[in-house]
Amino acid sequence: MGGKNNGAKRKGKKSGKPQRGQARAGGAGGNDFRGAGFTGSQVLGYGTMTANTYVQQYAPVPTALDALPQPPAGFTGREDDLAHILGVLDPDRSGAGPAVAVLSGWGGVGKTTLACASGHAAQERGWFTGVLLVDLRGYDPQPAQAEEALEALLRSLGVPHEHLPPPGAGREALYRSQLNVRQEKGERLLVVADNASAVAQVQPLMPPGHHGMLITSRHRLTGLGRMRTVNRLQPADAVALLDAALKNNDPDDPRVGEDPEAAERLASACGFLPLALQITAALLAQDPEQPLSERADALGGTEGVLDGLDDGERSLRTMFDQSLERLAVQEQELFRLLALNLGPDISTSAAAVLADQSEPATERLLARLAASHLIERTPAARGRWQMHDLLRAYAHEQAAAVMDRGRAPRRRYDQARDRLIHHYLEHARAANTHLAPPGTVVSARFTDRDQALAWFDAERENLMATAHTTPQAGLDLSFALGPYLKWRHRLQDHVVIRALALDACTKLKDTQNKASVWNNLGGALQELRRFDDALHALETARDLYHQTGNTNGEASAWNNLGGTLQELRRFDDGLHALETARDLHQRTGNTNGEADAWNNLGLALIERRRLDDALRALETAHDLYQQTSDTNGEASAWNNLGTTLRELRRFDEALHAHQTARDLHQQTGNTNGEADAWNNLGGTLRELRRFDEALHAHQTARDLHQQTGDTHGEAGAWNNLGNAYRGLRHFDDALHTNQTARDLYRQTGDTHGHASAWNNLGTALQDLRRFEEALQAHETARDLYRQTGDTHGHASAWNNLGTSLKELRRFEEALQAYETARDLYRQTGGTHGQAVVWNNLGNAFQDLRRFEDALHAHETARDFHEQTGDAHGQAVAWNNLGTAYRGLDRADEAVVAGERAAAMLAATKDWFNTGEAWGELATTLTAAAGADSARVREAWEQSADAYARAGAREEADASRERAGSTEPAGVQPLAAADRPERDGPSESG
């Protein structure tokens, strides 16, 4: 009959606006069969119709416009997706275009459930009068054809079977006509086409007019409507779904509430995939006594995760099989080959190596796999691809099944794996040349160090996984990858890769590389602060190098040994090791190695308080690094020079050194070195009483250490940040930061850093006048310093302990603590520390009314501070001398001392203590015979102004009140210098 002509598309000029009865939203139009009957009609050739036409009325046919099932129990976590879909379906939406949303995502992610929930939400808003649902079975062996789907939809619309046109354009036209009729009646329908696999399945179903449509597919179907990728659930939502699904079977099921940690593990094992969670809930419902932890262990154990996600009716593996079978042969093969890459993602170039094809051809295959949602593009980087864990498990199964078919496919897959290992190794070796010492020939594969580091950053996890594939891969990648891991401060990975190399040497019976492997392992263990293990490894390396006559290697091992012995507080042994390393490097002419030894020797000398010797050592290291054009080494030497200069109280030079180190580390991209430089720069700024700048420097150091994952460096930055807050008199902030530092040092196992944090925590508690707690903190610090053998730190803790005892009015114990601190500082040659203690001793003597002893103590403190060039310390000593003179009724000398103290403190811009000094002077002037009230008033006004500049509002108000009354006020002797601040660790070479 003439059905073909009736259904043919009209060709001709398009109009700008759809006419009455013309198709919209779905594309091509056709004949309009609205309200027509077709009984007995015929078309004879091209002539005149001769047959009669009879129109017969039929009884109304039932319709099915409420076909949408309710979402399963626990539907959650789709708020953003739901909002997007409703925005598309909203009849009052802004913008042109059909109300069609296309939901894509891999099998089991919850597309159908989301479509159902969206349909119900839209109906609740009154947007649709009915819903048509059709399952296109796109991934079954025989997917539904468009003609079948149209038949199902027409039946749902109430068209009787005998009125259905034969398959073809006529059926599509009738479908559109039926929808147009309903639109004229004021109805709006939502068509849900579920489980589509191709555009051709869906295109004929597109509704005209103002009707809406939802399409779900495991493929990314373009050209149909607004696309939305449905992703797996967030962890909390996945747990909520699991709980709801369990309670749907048994409202009293308590397992998620009783063991939330196991519920999170189980949700993670299910990949946060709704179908996997529903299957798991069904299996748990069949065994109500099974703990969630047992089920989680089973999914991650020998049972295999996909075996455990099959409840007899639903199977994740079956769903994956359906998706894979829809792919072309080449696409299936690449999907299986991707399982050979053991890392979390893969670059297009690496995938091309696996597939043994060109990059453009591989890119096309990968794009098709992504369109099928079997892989996805890595969001953070173009040209990289990743696979969900459950799909990865499935890909491994598929690859293993192919390899089990015989020798030829196994050889093909082994060759692909070998190509991938070679690809990673060659690129790693090329990138590593850009991190090697100066003079090394660099590979042209990477343009510069930044590009090499970027490649390492992108491939680190793949390289670590590849190192576990074979012993030879582990050994080779240890040498190629290790320097990068050290550079980026990936300390745990660094130890793992070095340990793999040692294991590989044993398995391969490789004696040639064993000394180097032990040496590298020792260095990695040292950075991870496993010093005893590092010591064993480095001693082994040293002995092996010595046995084979490898002098350069032996020197390297001695150098690393020196650093480890320093950390173990074995300073004399450390000095010997570093001097030996230096001498051996000199003998072999290894200038760069010699520079490293001098650099580390300088740090060891700082610890021994041999500051002049340290300065010479570090200057030598600096010059040698410059000779070899080792910018990174030069930056390290500058940083350590700055620390030495600060200890020598040459602050302006120290500031320049740390700024230079910072800039050079920035230039080389060494983030961890830059962080160390910022931290030490902050310490010098504090000494210069530039506390706001110091605060910024320590905050920057903290953030950079957090960025690199260096917990130990972060602890040092937090510790010094507390000292900067104290300088700004933000005592609560100081307390918090020192507590954070203490906890981080404990976490890293650094007893010495732990002691430093406790010591600074005690001073913060003193500032808050919580003296009992401060006492406990300083006692803890004292005991920890004693454990580490740090006499200088031990002295500092005794000094601060004395201050806490003094504030608790336990004067005799305070004197004993100060005297102990003084004697310990004397042992170390710490002149500055002795000056601080003598000053505090004088304050304690004043509290005991022993003014002659106090005078002697403050004079001694003043002389020591003068000897070290510490102007601020001298000012404090002069101020306290003034109060001692006043106690001895030597008013003229007290006034001279007070005036000198106020002027010197103002010169250092220590405005708070300047305010105190002027207050002391006002008190002295008031007590003097024949006091000049104008002069007293001026002193109080100066005190108020200084306090105001320090931001100390209460103290400023008190001084102004005194200026008005000119009454004496009891101002305590200054003890601002009795709380030495301990810096974080300096940088080693």
N, C-alpha and C positions, 0 to 999 in steps of 0.2 A: 504494500500500500504506500501512500505518499507521505509516510512519517518522516522520511529523511528531509523532504522539502519543508515540511512544517516546522521542523526543529532547526533548520539552517540559520546561521548567524547572518544578519543583514550587514552588508558592507556599505559604507557611505560616509559622508561628512559627519563628524561628531558634533553634537551640540554641547554648549557649556553647562547645561543643567538637565538632569534626568527628567524625561517626560513621563506622563502618567502611564504606569504599567511597564516602564522601561527598567531594566535591572540596575540596581545600585550595589554598592558594597561588594557584590560577588563578582563583578566583571561583566562578561558578555550577556546581552539580552536575547530574548526569543519571543515566540508567540505567546499571547496572553490567553490562558484558558479559564479565567475567572468565571465561575458559575456555569460552565458549559457541560453538556452531556454529549456522549459520542456514540449512542446506539445506532447501528445500521448505516452510518455515514460512509460514503465512498468517493474517491476521486478517480475519474476515468481519463487517463492520458492527459492531454493538454486542452481538451474541449470543454463542453458545458456539462455541469453536474446534472445528471438525469434522474438520479435516485431520490426518493423522498427521505426526509429527515424527521425522526420521531424523538421527541424529548420526553423522557419518563422521569417522574419525581420519585426519589427514594426516601425511605425513612432516615432520620439522622443517624450517622455512624458514630460510635463512641470514639472519643479522642483520648490521647495519653499525654497530657501536658503538665504532669506533676511527677516526672520520672526521676527526679534528682534524689539520690539517697542521702541520708544524714551522714556527716563526717564521723569517723570512728572515735571512740573514747580517747581523750587526751589530745585532741587537736589543739596545738599551741605553737607559739613561736613564729607565727607567720604574719605578724602585724604589718610589716613593711610591704610584703608581697600582696597582702589583702588590700591595703590602701592603694597600691599601684593598679591592681585589677579593677577595683571599684571606680577609680579615676577614669579608666577606659570605658567602663560600662555606663557611667553616669549620663542620663539623658540631657542634663544641663551642662555637660562638660564644655570647656572652651576649646576652640580649634576645630578644624575640619577632620575628616577621616572617619572610617567606619568604627563602630563600637566592637572591635575584635581584638582579643588578647591571646597571644600564643605563649603557652607555658612550656618550656623545655627543661630537661634535666635528665640525669641518668636514672635507670630503673630503680624503683624503690625509694626515691627521694620524697615522694608525697605529692606529685603533680595532680593526680586525680582527686585526692582528698582536698587539696587546696582549691581546685576548680569547683568541687561540690560546696565547700564552705563559702566560696565567693558567690556562687549562684544563690545560696540561701540568704546571704547577707544582702544581695541586690534585691531579692524578692521582699525581704523584710522592709526594705526602704520603699517598696511600692513601684520599683522601676520596671518590673516585668509581670505580665499576667500569667505566664506559663513558661515551662522549660522543656525543651526537647533534648534527649540524651541518646547518643549513638556511640557504640564501641566499635572502633575501626579495626581492632585486632591487628595493629600494624606490625607486630613482631611475632605473630603466629606463623606457622608454616604456610598458611593460606590466608593472607590478610583480606579484610573486606574490601571489595571494589566500590567505587563511588556509586555505581548503579544500585548495589545492594543497600548501601547506606541511605540513598535517596528513597528507596522503597520503604525502609524502616521508618524514615522520617515522615513520609507521606501517610503511612498507616497511622502514625501517632497523631497526625493532623486530621484524621478521620476520613481519609480517602479510601473507599472500598477497593478490594483487590481488582474487581472487574473494571474499574475506572483507571487503573494504572497503565500509562503508556508503556510500550516495550522499552528495554534499556536503550539509552541514547539521549539526545538533546531534548526530546519531548518530555522525558521524565523530569529533567532539570527545570524545564520551563514551567511544568505544572507545579513543582515545588515552590518556585518563586511566585507564581500566581496565587497559590494558597496563602503565602505569607503576606502578599500585597493586600489580599482581601481582608485579612485579619488586621492589618495596619489601618485600613479604611474604617474598620469597626472600632478603632481606638485601642486595639490590643498591641502589646509589644512582647515578643517572645525571645527567650535566650536559647541559643543552640549550643550544646556542649558536645564537641567532637573529641572523644577521648582516644588516646593511644594511637595517634596517627604516625605513620612512618614516612610519608611522602606528600609533597604539595598536591600531587594529582589526586590523592584520596580526598582532600579537603576542599579544593577549589570549587567543585560543583555544589558544595553544601553551603557556600557563603550566602548569608541571608541578605535580601535587599532592604532598602528603606531604613527605618530606624531600629530594626531588630538588632540584637547583640549576639556575640559568639565567643566561646572559649574553646581553645584548641590545646590539647596536651600531646607532647611528643618527646621521645628520647633524642630526636634530632632537632637541630636548629632550623626550623622551617621559615624561610624568608619570603617576603612579598605578600604576606597574608594579613598582617596587622601588627600591633604593638607587641614586641618580643620581651619576654621576661625569663631569665634563667632562675630556676628554683634550686637552691643549694641545701646542703644538709643543715640540720638544726644546730643551734648553739647548745653547749653542754647542759646548761640549766634547763633549757626547754626539753632536751632529750630525756633528762631524768624525770621531768614532770610528765612527759608522755608515758614513760615506763610505769610510773606510779599509777597514773590514771588507767592504763591498760590492765594492770594487775587488779586494781580495785573494781574494774568493770566485771571481772570474773568473781572476785570476792571483796566486797566493800570493807572487810576487816583485815585485808592483807597488810601486815605492818612492815614488810621487809625493807622498803625504801626508807621509811622513817627511822627504822632501827639501825640501819647501816648505810648512811648517805655516801660514805667514802666508797664502799663497794658498789653502790648504785652508779656513781660517777665512773668507776672503772668499767663497769658493765656497759654503760652507755658509750664509752670510748671504744670498747672492743666491738661494739655494733657500728662504729663509724659515725655515730649520731644520725644514722639513717632510719627514717620512720618505719619502713618495712622490716628492717632487721630488728628494731625494737619491738614491733608488734609480734614478730615470730618468737622472739625471746620471751616476751610476756606470756605467750601461749604455752611455751615449753615449761616455764616456771609455774603456770597455773596447773599443769598436769602433775607437777611435783611440789605441792605446797610447802614441804619441809626443806626444800633445797635452799641453802643460804645464797644470797646474791654473790658473795665472794667466791663460792665454789663454782657458780656458773661463769663468772668473769674469768677465773683461772682456766676453766675448761675451754673457753673461746680462745684464750691466748696460749693454750698448751698443745699437746700432741694431737688432740682431737681435730684441730684445724678449724679456723674460724668459719669457713664456708660450710663445713660439715655440721657445725653447731647452729647454723642459721637455716634450718629446714624443719618445719613442724609437720611434714607429711602432706600438707595441703599447699603450702607456700614455700618456695625455695629461692634464695637469692641467686644461687648458681644457675638455676633454670632461667631466671630473668636475664642474667648476664649472657647465657648461651644464646638466647633469642636476639639480643643486641649484636653479638659477634657474628651470627649467621647472616645478618643483613648486610655485612660488609663485603667488599670485593676481596679477592684472594690476597692481593698485595697489602691491603689494609689490615687484614687478619694477621698476616705474617709480621708486619711491623709491630702490631699490638703485642704479640707474643715476645718479640725480640726486646721490646722495651723493658720486659721483666729482668733482663740480664744486667741492666743498670741498677745497682743496689742502692743508689742515693735517692734523695727525695724528689729530684726533678732532673731534666736533661735538656741540653741545648740542641738546637736544630743541627749544628755541626756534628755533635756526638751521635745523634740519632742517625745521621747520614752515614757515619762510620759503621754503626751497627747494621744498617740496612744495605751497606755497600752500594749506595746510590749517590747521585749528585744532591747537593743541598736543595736546589729548587724542586727536584722531584720529591725529595723527602718532606719538604715543607708542605707540598700539596697533600701528601698522605697524612701528615700530622694534622693538617687543617680538617680533613675529612673525619679523622678520629675524634677531634674536638667537636665537630658538628654533631657527632653521634653521642657526645658526652661520655665517651670512654676515657678520654683524657681531657685536660683543660689547659689553657694558657696560664702560665705563672703570672699572677696579677702584678707583681713588683718588677718584672723584667720582660721586655719584648724578646721573642726568639727563644723562650724557654717553656717547657711543658711539664706538667705534673699529673699524677694519677692518684686517685683516692686509695687508701690503704686496702679496702676490700676488693677493689678492682685490681690492685697490685697482686693481692693473694690469688685472685682468679687468673691473672696473666701468668703468674708463676706455675699454676696448675696446667694451664694450656701449653706453656713452653715445655714443661716436664713431659707432658703427654706426647708431644711431637718428638722429643728426644728419645722417648722409649720405643718409638716405632722402628728403630734400627740404627746401624752404624752411620749411614750416610747423613741422616738428619742430625744425629748427635755431633758429628764432625762439623756440620754446617754451623750449628749453634756455638760450638767450642771456638771455631774460627772467628765468629762474630764477637764473642767475649774477648778473645785475644786482641782483636783489632781495637776494641774499646779501651782495654787496659793500655795498649801502646799509645793510643791517642791521648789519654790522660797523662801518661808518664812523660811523653815528649813535650807536651805543653807545660807541664809542671817544671821540667828541667829548664825550658826556655824562660819561663817566668822567673825562676829562681836566680838566673844570672843577673837580673836587675836588682837583687837584694844582696848580692855577693860583695866582698870587700873591694875597694877601689883597685883598678888594674885588671879586673876580670873582664874577659871579652863577653859582651852582652849579646843576646840573641836578637835578630831582627824580626822575630815573630811578633814581638811586642814593641811598640814605639818607645815606651819609657816605663819608669817604675810605677807610675800611677795606673797605667793600663795593665801591667802585670799584676799589681795588687788587686785591681778590679776583677781580673779573671780568677785569681785565687779566691777572692771573696765569694764569687758566684759558684765556684766548683768545690769549695772546701768539704762539704759533706759528701759529695760524690767521691772525692779523692780519699777521704777517710774510709768510706765503705769499700772502695776498690783495693785499698791496702790490706783488707782482710781476705781478699779472694785467693791469693797464692803467696807462699813465703817470698818468692822473688819480687812480687809486686810490693809486698810490705817493706822489704829491704830497700828497693829502689826509691819508693815514694818517701821513705823516711829521710833520705838525703835531700830529695827534691822539695819536700813539703815542710820539713822541720823548721828551716829558717823563717818561713812565712808565719808559721804558728807562733814562733817566738816573737816575731815583729808585731803581730796582732794581739799578743798576750792571750792566746788560746791555750792556757796552761794545761788543762786536763787533756785536751787533744794532743798536745805536744808530748806529754808523758806516754800516752797510748801509742803514738806512732813510733816513738823511740823504743818502747818495750816490744812492739811488733818486730822491729828490726833485730833486736837481740834474739828473740825467739826464732826469727828466720835464719840468722847466722848459725844457730844450733842445728836446725833442721837441714840446712844446706851444707853444713860442715865448712862454713866460710870462716877461716882463721884470719884472712887478710884484713877484713873490715871490723873484726871484733873489738879492737882497741877503740876505734872511732865510735863504734856503736855504744860501748860502755861510757865513753866520754860525753857523748851527746845525751845519753840517758841521765847521767849525773847532773848535767846542766839543767835539764828539764825538771828533774826532781828538786833541785835547788830552788828554781823559780816557783815551784808548787809548795815550797817551805817544808819539804820532807827531807830535812837536813841529814839525819842519820843514814837514810837510804842513799842520799846523794853522796855522802862521804864514802860509803862502801863502793859505789859505782866508780867514783873518780879515782880512788886508790887502785882499783882493779885496772882502770884504763892507764893510769900512770905506769904501773908495773908492766903491763903488756907493751906499751910504747917503748919502755926502757929495754925490755927483752929483745925487741926487734930492731933496736937502734934508731928509732924514729924520734929524733931530738925535737923536731918542731911539734909533733903530736904530744910528746912528753911535756913540753913547755905549756901547751894549751891545757893539759890535764892539771898541771901544777897551778895554773892561773885560776881555773875553776875550783880547785881544792881550796885555794886561799879565800875565795869568796864564801865557800861553805863553812870553813873554820871560823871566819869572822862572825857568821850568823850563829854559830854555836858558842860564841863569846870566847873562843880560844884564840885570843888576839896575837899572842907571841907565835903560835904555830901558824896562824894565818899570815903574819908578816914574813915568816921564813918561807912559806910556800910561794908568796907573791914575789919575793926577792929572787927565789930560784927560777920562777917563770921568766922574770925580767932578764936574768943572766943568760938563760938558755935561748931566749928569743934574740938577744944581742949576738950570741954565738952563731946563730943560723942566719942572721941578717933579716929577720922577719920584723920589719919596722912596725907594721900594723899590730902584730901580736905584742911587741914590746910596748906600744902605746897603751894597749889594753891593760898590761901588767902595771905600768906606772899609774894609770887611772885608778885601778883597784887598790894599789898600794897607797895612794893618797887617801882614799876612804878609810883604810885600815889605820893610817896615822892620825886621822881625825878622831877615831874612836879612842886612840891612846892619848889624845890631847896633845900630840906633838904637831901643833898647828903650823909652825914654820916649816918643818920637814914636809908636812902634807902639801903646803902651798908650792914648794919646789917640785914635788912629785907630780902634782897636777899641771903645773906650768909645762913640765917636760912632756907629759901626755898630750897636752894641747898642741904643742909645737910639732910633735911627731904625727899627730892626726892631720895637721895642716899639710905636712910634707907629703902624706899619702893621699891627700884630697878626700879624706874620710869625713864627710860633713856630719854624719850621725855621731861618730865618735867624738868629733870636735864639740858638738852640742853637749854631749855627756860630760866632757871635761870642763866646759864652761859652767855647767850646772854645779858640779862638785867644787869648782873654784869658788863659785858664789857662796856655797855653804861654808867653806874654809874662811873666806874673807868676812863673812858675818860673824863667825866665832871669834875672829880677830878684831871684831867691832869696827871693821872698815866698811861701813854700811853702803856708802855711795858706790864704791867699787863692786860690792856684792850685788847691788841692784843692777848695775850694768851687766855683770856676768850672767845673772839669771834671765835678764831680758834678752841677751844675746842667745842663750841656750834655748829659750822659748821660741825665738824667731827661727833658729836653725832647725829645730824639731818640726816646726810648722812647714818649713821649706821641704823637708824630707818626707813629710807625711807620717811621722812617728807620733801617733796620738798619745801613747802611754808616756813617752819621753816628754812631750809637751805638757802633759798633766803634772809630771814631777816638777818641771821647771816653774809652772804656775804656782804650785804648792810652796816651793822654796822661795819664790818671789814674794809670796804673801808673808812669809816669815820675816823677810828683810823689811818689807813695808811696815810691819808691826813694830820692828825695832826703831824705825824712823817715825813712829807714832802716826802713820798715815793709815788709820784703821779702816776707813771706808774703802780705800783702794785694796787694802789687805783682804777685807771681806770678799770683795769681787774676785780677787785672785784665787782664794781658797774655794769659793763656790764654783769657779770655772774648773779648777782642778778636780773637785768632787764630781762634777758633771761629766768630765772627760773620762775619769776612771770608771764611772758607771757605764759609760758608753762602750768601753773596752772590756767590761766585765772584770776589772781588777779590784777585787774586794779589799785586798790588803792596801793598795794605794788609796782606795776610797776611805778606808779607816783613817789613814794619815791625814787626808784632807779634812774629814769631819773633826778630827782632834784639833787641828790648827784653826779650823773655823770657829771652834769654841773659844780659842784664845783671842781671835779677832773680836768676837762678840763681847768678851770681857773688857777689851780695850775700849769698846764703845759703851760699856756699862749696861749692856743688854744681858743681864745675868741669867734670866730664865732661858733665853735662847742658848746661852753658853752651856747651861746645865744639860739641855736636851742634846746638843751636838756632842758633848763629851760622853754622854751616856750611849749615844749611837756609836761613837768611835769605840768605846769599851766593848760593846756587844760584837762589833765587826772584828775587832782584834781577837776576841775570844773564839769567834767562828773560824778564823784563819789559823788559830793555834800559835799566834805570835805573843809569847810571854812578855817580851820586852815592850812591844807596843801596848800590850794590855796594862803593863805597869805605868807607862806614860799617860794613858787615858785615865787610869784611876787617880794619878797625881793631879792632872788638870781638872778632873771631876771634883776633887777635894777643894781646889782653889775656888771653883764656881760655887760650891756649897758654902765656903767661907764668905764669899761676897754676898750670899743670901742669908748670912748669919745663922746658918744651920750647922753649928760648930761640932756637935756630937757626930753627925753624919760625916762631916769633913774629916774628923779625927779618924774614923773608921776607914775612910777612903785612902787617907795618907798612910795609915798602917798597912793596908793592903798593898799599896804601891811600894812601900819600903820593903816588904817581904818579897814581892815579885822581883824588884830590882836586885835584891840579895841573891835570889835564885839564878839570875842571869849573869851575875858577876860584874854588873855595871856600877862601878864605884861612883861615877859622876851622877848617875840617876839616883843611886842610893842616897847620896848627899842631898840632892834636891828634895827627895821625899822626907828626909829627917828635918830639913829646914822648914818645909811646909807643915810638918807635924808639930814642930815647935810653935808655929803661929797659931794653930788650932788650940794647943794646950794653953797658950798665953791668953787667948780669948775666953777660955773656960776658967781663967783665974788659977790655973795649975802652974804657977810661975817656976817653981823649982824644977818640975819635969820639963817645962819649956826651955829653961836654961840648959839642962842636960841634952835635950834634943838639938838645940842650936850648936852647942859645943861639939857634939858628935858630927853634925853636918860640916862644921868648920874644919875639923880634923880630916874628914874624908876629902873635902875639896883640896886641902893642903897636900894630901897624898897624890891627887891627880894633877896638881899644879894649876888648878882652876882659880885663877886670880879673881875673876869676876864673881864666881860663886862665893869665894871667901869674903869679898866686899859685901855681898848681899847678906850673908850670915852675920857678919860683924854689925851691920846696921840693925838687924833684928835683935841681936843680943843687946844692943844698946837700948832698944825699946823695952825689952824685958827688964833690964836693970832700972829703967825709969819707973816702970810699974812697981818695982820693989823699993823705990825711993833711994836707989844706990846711984846717985847722980855722978859721982866721980868715976865709977866703973862705966856708967853710960857714956860719959864724955870721952873716955879712952876708946870705947868701942866705936863710937861714931867718927872719931878722928881717924881711927884705923880704916874704917869703911871708906871715908872720904879719900884717903891716900891711895887705897887700892883702886877705887873708881878713877881717880886721876891717872893712875899708872896705866889703866886699860883704855883711857880716853873716853870713858862713859860719862858724858856731861849730865845726862838725866840722873844717873846714880849719884853723882857728886851733889846735884841739887837736893836730892832727898836727904843725903847725909848732912848737908849744911842745915837743912830745915830742922832735922832732929838734933843737931848740935845746938841749935838755938833754944830748943825746949830744955835740953840738958843744962845749958848756961842759966836759963831762967830758974830751973830747979835749984841751982847753986847761988841764986840771987846775984848773978853777974849780968845785970840788965843790959849794959852797953854792948857787951860781947854778944848777948842774945839778939839784940836789935840788928847788929851788923850781920850776924849769921842769917837771920830771918830775911833781911832785905836781899842778901845775896841769893838765898834759896828761891825767893819769889821771882827774881829777875831771870835766874837760870831756868826755872821751870817754864816761865813764859816763853823763853827763847826756844825751848823744845816743843812748844805748843801743847803741853800737857795742862789743859785749862782746869781740869778738876783739881789736880794737886796744886796748881797755882792758887786756886781759890782757898784750899786748905792752908797753904803757906802764908797768904795774906791774913787769914784768920788767926794763925799762930802769932804773926807779927803784931796784929791788933791787940791780942791778949797780952803779949809781952809789953807793949807800949802802955796798956792800961795799968799793968802791975808796977810799972816803973814809978819811982818817986817823981812828983811834979809832972804827972802825965799831961800831955798836950792833947786836949779833947779833939781839936781839929785834925790833928795827925791820926788819932785813933779812928775818927770817923772816916777819914780818907782811906785808911787801910781796910776798914770793913766794906767800903764802897768798891774798892779794887777787888776784894774777895767776891762780892756779889757779881761784879761784871765778869770775872773769870768763870765763876760757876755757871753763869748764864751762857757763856760761850761754849761751855761743856754740855749744855742742855740739862743741867742739874737744877731744876726749878725750885724744889723744896729748899735745897742748900742756899740758893741765891736769895730766896725770900728771907731765910733766917739771917743771912748776913746783912741784908738791908734793914731788917728790924734792929739788929745790933748797932748799925750805923746811926739809927735814930736815937737809941738809948745810951750808946757808948758804954754799955755794961760789959764786963769781961765774960767771955764764953769759954767753956772747957773744951778745947779742941785737942784731939788725940795726936800723938806723934805720927808722922807719915810712915807707912809700911808698904807703900805701893810697890817697892822693888823686892819684896820678900817672897814673891811668887814666880819663880823663873818659869818661863814657858818652854815646853819641850817641842821641838819640831818633829815632823814625820820623817821617815827614812829618806836619806839622800839617794841619788841615783848611782848605780854601779855601772861600770863599763862593760 
